[in-house]
């Protein structure tokens, strides 16, 4: 019962980490929140409430004290493993906060807490950030657009170092989902019935299958007339 309940939670985590258009910030938030949930699960077990373990709760009369302690220790081991495995990712938390909302960063009081791996010239970045915080147009864009769309609108000529730092964050591959989905798509495209496809045709078919671009067939038909 314990194994089934905890595997269900892990499956929810696994599905949350999959999908397209997820950047490293989205994935890290999911991981950090699950680590906090593990602490909640341990407290839930030790208090014998079992709100997050429905199968145990349905049969808690059969659960012995030593079993509860054993399950709690297993969860604590899993929690420690998460903490160790994603320790490096936690060091980027302040960098992620800057990327999500640069306008709330108080670099005068708190300093510019951004990784030097992402922003090499921190001194120049501080000056650009102070200029950006007074940019009313960008503040309006930040309120009405997504994070990635906002950074697309940031003028590179005016904020070159901050823009480059944002591009570095966006380009980090946090998961192999995109690569795995590519091979899954290729498996369907190049089946045993289409084994004579050339590499060029296969590349074109994969690009067509994976692209988000939707052509305007009406305008295309008019141009061909």
VENNORJO-V518040 format. One record per residue. N is the residue number from 1. RES is the residue in one letter. PSI is psi in degrees with one decimal (NA if undefined). Layout:
# VENNORJO-V518040
N/RES/PSI
N/RES/PSI
This chain:
# VENNORJO-V518040
1/X/-43.4
2/X/-45.0
3/X/-41.2
4/X/-42.3
5/X/-46.3
6/X/-33.1
7/X/-30.3
8/X/-41.6
9/X/-40.6
10/X/-33.4
11/X/-38.1
12/X/-41.7
13/X/-44.6
14/X/-43.7
15/X/-34.2
16/X/-26.7
17/X/-9.1
18/X/172.0
19/X/159.4
20/X/162.6
21/X/33.5
22/X/122.2
23/X/175.9
24/X/-29.3
25/X/-43.8
26/X/-43.2
27/X/-39.9
28/X/-38.6
29/X/-39.3
30/X/-41.7
31/X/-43.1
32/X/-39.6
33/X/-35.5
34/X/-34.7
35/X/-38.2
36/X/-36.5
37/X/-34.0
38/X/-39.1
39/X/-39.0
40/X/-39.5
41/X/-38.8
42/X/-45.9
43/X/-35.7
44/X/-38.3
45/X/-46.8
46/X/-30.9
47/X/-8.5
48/X/32.2
49/X/-41.4
50/X/34.1
51/X/-31.4
52/X/10.3
53/X/74.7
54/X/-33.1
55/X/-36.5
56/X/-40.1
57/X/-35.6
58/X/-21.1
59/X/33.3
60/X/-13.9
61/X/-29.9
62/X/-4.5
63/X/121.6
64/X/161.5
65/X/-41.8
66/X/-30.7
67/X/-40.5
68/X/-42.8
69/X/-38.5
70/X/-43.7
71/X/-39.7
72/X/-41.0
73/X/-38.2
74/X/-41.4
75/X/-37.7
76/X/-36.3
77/X/-40.9
78/X/-39.9
79/X/-43.0
80/X/-36.7
81/X/-41.5
82/X/-44.1
83/X/-41.8
84/X/-42.5
85/X/-35.6
86/X/26.9
87/X/-41.4
88/X/-36.3
89/X/-34.1
90/X/-26.6
91/X/-13.9
92/X/6.9
93/X/-45.1
94/X/-33.6
95/X/-41.2
96/X/-39.6
97/X/-39.8
98/X/-43.3
99/X/-40.3
100/X/-43.3
101/X/90.0
102/X/-16.6
103/X/-12.9
104/X/-0.2
105/X/118.3
106/X/87.0
107/X/-17.7
108/X/-42.3
109/X/-42.4
110/X/-13.1
111/X/167.3
112/X/93.2
113/X/74.9
114/X/142.1
115/X/138.9
116/X/-17.3
117/X/-34.1
118/X/-41.9
119/X/106.1
120/X/-51.6
121/X/84.2
122/X/-35.9
123/X/-43.4
124/X/-37.8
125/X/-35.6
126/X/-43.4
127/X/-40.3
128/X/-37.5
129/X/-39.2
130/X/-37.9
131/X/-41.4
132/X/-37.4
133/X/-18.0
134/X/2.4
135/X/101.0
136/X/-36.5
137/X/-43.3
138/X/-34.4
139/X/-39.8
140/X/-40.7
141/X/-38.2
142/X/-30.6
143/X/-26.4
144/X/-3.4
145/X/166.8
146/X/170.4
147/X/-47.5
148/X/-42.1
149/X/-34.9
150/X/-47.3
151/X/-23.3
152/X/-32.0
153/X/-14.5
154/X/121.5
155/X/124.6
156/X/-31.3
157/X/-31.0
158/X/-34.0
159/X/63.6
160/X/-40.6
161/X/-39.3
162/X/-38.4
163/X/-42.2
164/X/-39.1
165/X/-41.1
166/X/-40.1
167/X/-36.9
168/X/-39.7
169/X/-44.0
170/X/-34.0
171/X/-4.4
172/X/128.4
173/X/110.6
174/X/-11.8
175/X/160.4
176/X/14.7
177/X/-45.7
178/X/-40.8
179/X/-42.9
180/X/-39.6
181/X/-31.8
182/X/-45.9
183/X/-33.9
184/X/-42.0
185/X/-41.3
186/X/-31.9
187/X/-37.9
188/X/-37.6
189/X/-48.4
190/X/74.3
191/X/-178.7
192/X/-18.9
193/X/-9.8
194/X/42.3
195/X/-10.2
196/X/12.1
197/X/137.7
198/X/163.4
199/X/-36.4
200/X/-45.1
201/X/-38.6
202/X/-42.6
203/X/-43.1
204/X/-40.2
205/X/-39.8
206/X/-39.8
207/X/-40.1
208/X/-38.6
209/X/-30.2
210/X/-14.0
211/X/152.0
212/X/-7.3
213/X/131.1
214/X/109.8
215/X/150.4
216/X/96.2
217/X/-28.5
218/X/-47.8
219/X/-34.1
220/X/-37.9
221/X/-40.1
222/X/-39.0
223/X/-25.1
224/X/-17.0
225/X/NA
